[in-house]
Amino acid sequence: MAKKSFKDLSSPSLEADDPNAAPLGYHDADVFGREEDHQIQYKTLSWPLVAVLMIAEIVSNGMLSLPSSLAVVGLVPGLVLIIFLGMFALFTSWLLIQFKLRHPEVHNMGDAGYILAGPIGREVLAFGTVVFAVFATGGQLLAGQIALGVLSSNKLCLMLYTGIFAIPTLLFAMPRTLDRLSWLSVVSVVCIIVASVVAMVGAGLHPVDGWRDQYSVAAKTDFVTAFISITNPVFAYAGHFMFFILISEMRRPNDAMKAAYTLQISATTFYALFAAITYIYLGPDVASPSFTSLPLKWSKAAYAIAMPNFVMAGSLYSHTAAKLLFIRFFRRSRHLHEHTVVGWSVWIFLIVLMNAAAFVLAIGVPIFNYLIGIAASLFASWYTYGIAGAFWLYDSWVYKGRLEAWKRMWVMCGVSWLTLVAGAFICVAGMYVTIKQIVDAYATGEVSEPFSCG
């Protein structure tokens, strides 16, 4: 991919753009090009379907850890954190989307890394995207494992539950274009919303004894324990690594911000309500995932309804990992747009490979909170937050006057640098906390060995 952009265009990240059309030349420069005569057409998504896809992959099992975050730091600090991170994620969405509009050749984080830092940047960010997607798929398989275990009263080996859940996750990831997954994602979104409402009703009807005195407005805790309350909501908002890929398959990429507004406003509002209501009624001992703390019949009902969401979110993540590599192999080749044996063989192989890797991860790291902490700290810290600042800094430096531009737009410059610092802090501190907790958990025998039926 050539390291270039459209210098004759005003940057959407710095100046207003025509809201009704893509920038001039966009469809000639993006990865899929002009598709009118192609057998497989990718750029078919409307912004409402992109919003649904975003909600389906973000509002999922990560949400189920939020009540336990409130149990650590208290109701008010926890809600402030959830709302702040949601607003922060909306800001970084804006930065990512406008970077994409200025650089239509960007299909994924790897392409963006090439613009920022050449071949090394491309390889690092592409590798991180694939690994994060596999981690996230593993998280969904683990959620499915827990759900099947609750529904069957844990009568089978946990690895078997994971394997059973991995089959539909793999199959639903198979379509080559995201529009084939978008309508299934509508069902996914409805299911997770209904399941969460069922859980909140169940918690309200069956609260813990003395629930009015159980929850804490603000709680004291140590740094290691408290930082989990940050990594959980970070993971719950961790979908930005897919934004470039989603926008690349839109008919009208300039509508992408409408999808981002829909996602972040919906997710932030729903997260705050779900976390607060569940924590207040279930108390400081609420589990992660929180459905597990409900009375058994309510827990089974919530997990059963939520399962399609777990499947679809896992499918979207593994699809993303496979899509990045597939585009890397066949960019601008006929295998991308035609039904060739080579194209389909490689695509199926990649889907199977990504899901197999996620399966190993799910059964090798069997603790829900730790899996969230690892993924959020190592990857979501950058893709959801930190790197967005680098995108604005790059465009303003290259296209708006280098250091003079930074001085002239000193507020945005300062916020962008703070965004980078925030990503670095979440990454380093989160990894330290999570690794320490894993070591302590295994040392005390709190968890079973990897690949066990425990």
C-alpha positions in Angstrom: 0.0 0.0 0.0 1.4 3.4 -1.0 2.0 5.7 1.9 0.0 8.6 0.7 -3.2 10.6 1.1 -5.3 13.1 -0.7 -3.4 16.3 -0.2 -5.8 18.2 -2.4 -8.7 17.5 0.1 -9.4 19.4 3.3 -8.9 17.1 6.2 -12.3 16.1 7.7 -10.5 15.8 11.1 -9.7 19.5 10.9 -12.3 21.1 8.6 -15.9 20.5 7.7 -16.6 18.1 4.9 -19.7 17.5 2.7 -22.0 15.4 4.8 -23.8 13.9 1.8 -21.0 12.3 -0.1 -17.6 10.7 0.3 -14.5 12.9 -0.4 -13.6 13.2 -4.1 -11.7 10.1 -5.2 -12.5 8.1 -2.1 -14.0 5.1 -3.9 -11.1 4.9 -6.3 -8.6 4.8 -3.5 -10.2 2.6 -0.9 -9.3 -1.1 -0.8 -12.4 -2.3 -2.7 -12.4 0.3 -5.4 -15.3 0.6 -7.9 -17.5 -2.5 -7.4 -20.2 -2.1 -10.0 -19.1 -5.2 -12.1 -17.8 -7.3 -9.2 -19.3 -10.7 -8.2 -18.7 -10.0 -4.5 -19.5 -6.4 -3.5 -18.4 -5.3 0.0 -19.5 -1.6 0.1 -23.2 -2.2 0.8 -23.7 -1.2 4.4 -25.9 1.7 5.5 -25.1 3.6 8.6 -28.0 2.1 10.7 -26.7 -1.4 9.9 -23.2 -0.3 10.8 -24.6 1.0 14.1 -26.2 -2.4 14.7 -22.9 -4.2 14.0 -21.1 -1.9 16.3 -23.6 -2.4 19.1 -23.7 -6.2 18.5 -19.9 -6.6 19.0 -19.5 -4.0 21.8 -22.6 -4.4 24.0 -21.9 -8.0 24.9 -20.2 -10.1 27.6 -17.9 -7.1 28.6 -21.0 -5.4 30.0 -21.5 -8.3 32.4 -18.4 -7.3 34.3 -19.5 -3.8 35.0 -21.5 -4.4 38.2 -18.5 -6.1 39.8 -16.5 -2.9 38.9 -19.0 -0.8 40.9 -18.7 -3.3 43.8 -14.9 -2.5 43.9 -15.0 1.3 43.8 -18.5 2.1 44.8 -21.7 3.3 42.9 -20.7 6.9 42.2 -17.1 6.5 41.2 -18.0 3.5 39.1 -20.8 5.4 37.2 -18.6 8.4 36.7 -15.9 6.1 35.2 -18.4 4.4 32.9 -19.9 7.6 31.6 -16.4 9.3 31.3 -15.0 6.4 29.3 -18.1 6.4 27.1 -17.7 10.1 26.3 -14.0 9.5 25.8 -14.7 6.7 23.4 -17.1 8.9 21.4 -14.3 11.5 21.0 -11.8 8.9 19.9 -14.4 7.5 17.5 -14.6 10.9 15.9 -10.8 11.0 15.5 -10.7 7.5 14.0 -13.6 8.1 11.5 -12.1 11.4 10.3 -8.7 9.8 9.8 -10.4 7.1 7.7 -12.2 9.7 5.6 -8.9 11.5 4.9 -7.1 8.2 4.2 -9.5 6.0 2.2 -6.7 3.5 1.5 -6.9 2.5 5.2 -8.9 -0.7 5.7 -7.6 -1.7 9.2 -5.3 -0.6 12.0 -2.4 -2.1 10.1 -2.9 0.3 7.2 -3.2 3.2 9.6 0.1 2.0 11.3 1.8 2.2 7.9 0.8 5.8 7.5 2.0 6.7 11.0 5.2 4.6 11.2 5.9 2.8 7.9 6.3 -1.0 7.6 7.0 -1.5 11.3 3.9 0.4 12.3 1.8 -1.7 9.9 3.1 -5.0 11.2 2.7 -4.0 14.9 -0.8 -2.7 14.6 -2.0 -5.5 12.2 -0.6 -8.1 14.6 -2.3 -6.4 17.5 -5.6 -6.3 15.7 -5.5 -10.0 14.9 -4.5 -11.0 18.4 -7.0 -8.7 20.0 -9.8 -10.1 17.8 -8.8 -13.6 18.8 -8.7 -12.6 22.5 -12.2 -11.1 22.1 -13.5 -14.2 20.3 -12.1 -16.3 23.2 -14.0 -14.0 25.6 -17.2 -14.8 23.8 -16.5 -18.5 23.8 -15.9 -18.3 27.5 -19.2 -16.5 28.0 -20.9 -19.2 26.0 -19.1 -21.8 28.1 -20.5 -20.2 31.3 -23.9 -19.9 29.8 -24.1 -23.6 28.7 -22.8 -24.6 32.1 -25.5 -22.7 33.9 -28.2 -24.0 31.6 -27.1 -27.6 32.0 -26.1 -27.4 35.7 -22.5 -28.1 34.7 -23.1 -31.7 33.8 -20.3 -31.8 31.2 -16.7 -30.9 31.0 -16.1 -27.1 30.5 -14.0 -27.7 27.4 -16.9 -29.6 25.8 -19.2 -26.6 26.4 -16.6 -24.3 24.8 -16.3 -26.6 21.8 -20.1 -26.8 21.4 -20.3 -23.0 21.5 -17.4 -22.6 19.1 -19.3 -24.4 16.2 -22.0 -21.8 15.6 -19.5 -19.0 16.2 -17.3 -20.4 13.4 -20.2 -20.9 11.0 -21.7 -17.4 11.4 -18.3 -15.9 10.7 -18.1 -17.5 7.3 -19.8 -14.9 5.1 -17.3 -12.8 3.1 -19.1 -9.5 3.5 -20.4 -7.8 6.7 -23.8 -7.1 5.2 -24.6 -10.8 5.6 -23.8 -10.5 9.3 -25.6 -7.2 9.8 -29.2 -8.6 9.8 -28.2 -11.4 12.2 -26.7 -8.7 14.4 -30.2 -7.1 14.7 -31.2 -10.3 16.5 -28.1 -10.2 18.6 -28.7 -6.7 19.8 -32.4 -7.5 20.7 -31.3 -10.6 22.6 -28.7 -8.8 24.8 -31.1 -6.0 25.6 -33.9 -8.4 26.5 -31.5 -10.6 28.5 -30.2 -7.6 30.4 -33.7 -6.4 31.2 -34.6 -9.9 32.4 -31.5 -9.8 34.6 -32.4 -6.4 36.1 -36.0 -7.5 36.8 -34.7 -10.7 38.4 -32.3 -8.7 40.5 -35.0 -6.3 41.6 -37.5 -9.1 42.5 -34.8 -11.2 44.3 -32.3 -8.7 45.9 -29.8 -9.8 48.4 -30.9 -9.5 52.1 -30.6 -6.0 53.4 -29.8 -4.7 49.9 -30.4 -1.1 50.9 -27.4 -1.2 53.2 -25.2 -3.5 51.1 -24.2 -1.2 48.2 -21.6 1.5 48.8 -21.7 5.0 47.4 -17.9 5.1 47.4 -15.6 2.3 48.5 -11.9 2.3 49.6 -9.7 -0.3 48.0 -6.1 -0.8 47.0 -4.7 0.0 43.5 -4.4 -3.5 42.2 -8.0 -4.4 43.0 -9.4 -1.0 41.9 -7.7 -1.0 38.5 -9.9 -3.9 37.4 -12.8 -1.5 37.7 -11.0 0.5 34.9 -10.1 -2.4 32.6 -13.6 -3.8 32.7 -15.4 -0.8 31.2 -12.4 -0.2 28.8 -13.1 -3.7 27.5 -16.8 -3.0 27.4 -16.2 -0.1 25.0 -13.5 -1.9 23.0 -14.8 -2.0 19.4 -12.8 0.7 17.8 -10.3 -1.7 16.3 -13.1 -2.7 13.9 -14.2 0.8 12.9 -11.9 1.1 9.8 -13.1 -2.3 8.5 -16.7 -1.4 9.1 -16.5 2.0 7.4 -14.7 0.4 4.5 -17.8 -1.6 3.7 -20.2 1.4 3.9 -22.0 2.8 0.9 -21.7 6.3 2.3 -18.6 6.5 4.6 -19.4 10.1 5.6 -22.4 8.7 7.5 -20.1 6.7 9.9 -20.3 9.3 12.6 -24.0 8.8 12.8 -23.4 5.1 13.6 -20.8 6.1 16.2 -23.2 8.5 18.0 -25.8 5.8 18.0 -23.4 3.3 19.4 -21.8 5.4 22.1 -24.9 7.1 23.4 -26.8 3.8 23.5 -23.9 1.8 25.1 -23.1 4.4 27.7 -26.7 4.9 28.8 -27.4 1.1 28.9 -24.1 0.3 30.7 -24.8 2.9 33.4 -28.3 1.7 34.0 -27.4 -2.0 33.9 -24.4 -1.7 36.2 -26.1 0.5 38.7 -29.4 -1.5 39.0 -27.6 -4.8 39.1 -25.1 -3.7 41.7 -27.6 -2.0 44.0 -29.8 -5.1 44.2 -27.2 -7.9 44.1 -24.7 -6.1 46.4 -20.9 -6.1 46.8 -20.6 -9.8 46.1 -22.0 -9.6 42.6 -20.1 -12.0 40.3 -18.5 -11.4 36.9 -20.4 -12.2 34.7 -23.2 -10.7 36.7 -25.9 -13.1 35.4 -24.3 -15.8 37.6 -25.4 -13.9 40.7 -29.1 -14.1 39.9 -31.4 -16.8 41.3 -30.9 -19.9 39.2 -34.1 -19.7 37.1 -33.4 -16.0 36.3 -29.8 -16.8 35.6 -30.8 -19.5 33.2 -33.3 -17.3 31.5 -30.8 -14.4 31.1 -28.1 -16.6 29.7 -30.4 -18.4 27.3 -31.6 -15.2 25.8 -28.1 -13.7 25.6 -26.5 -16.6 23.9 -27.2 -15.4 20.3 -25.4 -12.2 21.2 -22.4 -14.1 22.5 -22.3 -16.1 19.3 -22.6 -13.1 16.9 -20.1 -11.0 18.8 -17.6 -13.9 18.6 -18.3 -14.3 14.9 -17.8 -10.7 14.2 -14.4 -10.7 16.0 -13.1 -13.8 14.2 -14.5 -12.4 10.9 -12.5 -9.2 11.6 -9.2 -11.1 12.2 -9.7 -13.2 9.1 -10.7 -10.2 7.0 -7.6 -8.3 7.8 -5.4 -11.1 6.7 -7.5 -11.9 3.7 -7.3 -8.3 2.5 -3.5 -8.4 3.1 -3.2 -11.4 0.9 -5.5 -10.4 -1.9 -5.8 -6.6 -2.0 -6.6 -5.5 -5.5 -6.6 -9.1 -6.8 -9.5 -10.9 -8.5 -9.7 -13.3 -5.6 -11.1 -10.5 -3.5 -14.1 -9.8 -5.7 -14.7 -13.1 -7.5 -15.8 -16.6 -6.3 -12.5 -18.3 -6.9 -11.4 -21.6 -5.4 -8.2 -19.9 -4.1 -10.2 -17.1 -2.5 -12.8 -19.2 -0.8 -10.2 -21.8 0.3 -8.0 -19.2 2.0 -11.0 -17.5 3.5 -12.4 -20.7 5.1 -8.9 -21.6 6.3 -8.5 -18.2 8.0 -11.9 -18.4 9.7 -11.2 -21.9 11.0 -7.7 -20.8 12.2 -9.0 -17.7 14.1 -11.7 -19.6 15.8 -9.3 -22.5 16.7 -6.9 -20.0 18.3 -9.8 -18.5 20.2 -10.9 -21.9 21.4 -7.4 -22.6 22.8 -7.4 -19.2 24.5 -10.8 -19.7 26.0 -10.0 -23.0 27.6 -6.4 -22.0 28.6 -7.4 -18.8 30.4 -10.6 -19.9 32.2 -11.1 -16.8 34.4 -13.5 -14.3 33.0 -12.1 -11.1 34.7 -8.5 -11.9 33.8 -9.3 -12.5 30.2 -11.0 -9.1 30.1 -8.1 -7.5 31.9 -5.5 -8.9 29.6 -7.3 -7.9 26.4 -8.3 -4.5 27.6 -4.9 -3.6 29.0 -2.8 -4.8 26.1 -4.9 -3.9 23.2 -8.1 -1.9 23.9 -6.1 0.7 25.7 -4.5 1.7 22.4 -7.2 0.9 19.8 -10.1 2.4 21.7 -8.2 5.4 23.3 -4.5 6.0 22.9 -3.8 5.7 19.2 -6.6 8.0 18.1 -4.6 11.0 19.5 -1.7 10.0 17.2 -4.0 10.1 14.2 -5.0 13.8 14.8 -1.3 14.7 15.6 -0.2 13.1 12.3 -2.8 14.8 10.1 -2.3 18.2 11.6 1.5 18.0 11.4 1.6 16.8 7.8 -1.3 18.7 6.3 -1.8 21.8 8.4 1.7 23.3 9.0 3.7 21.0 11.3 4.6 22.6 14.6 2.8 25.8 13.8 -0.4 23.9 13.4 0.1 22.3 16.8 0.6 25.7 18.3 -2.4 27.2 16.5 -4.7 24.3 17.6 -3.1 23.9 21.0 -6.3 22.7 22.7 -6.7 19.7 20.3 -3.0 19.1 20.3 -3.0 18.9 24.1 -6.0 16.6 24.2 -4.4 14.4 21.6 -1.3 14.0 23.6 -3.3 13.3 26.7 -5.1 10.6 24.8 -1.8 9.0 24.0 -0.7 9.2 27.6 -4.0 7.8 28.8 -3.7 4.8 26.5 -0.1 4.1 27.7 -1.2 4.4 31.4 -4.1 1.9 30.9 -1.8 -0.5 29.0 1.1 -0.6 31.5 -0.9 -0.4 34.7 -3.6 -2.8 33.5 -1.0 -5.4 32.4 0.8 -5.2 35.8 -2.4 -5.5 37.7 -3.8 -8.4 35.6 -0.5 -10.4 35.6 -0.2 -10.0 39.4 -3.7 -11.2 39.9 -3.2 -14.2 37.7 0.0 -15.2 39.5 -1.7 -14.8 42.9 -4.8 -16.8 41.8 -2.7 -19.7 40.6 -0.5 -19.6 43.6 -3.5 -19.8 46.0 -5.2 -22.5 44.0 -8.1 -20.2 43.2 -8.3 -21.5 39.6 -7.9 -24.8 37.9 -5.1 -25.6 35.5 -5.4 -24.6 31.9 -7.2 -27.1 29.6 -8.9 -28.8 32.6 -12.5 -29.7 33.1 -12.7 -27.7 36.4 
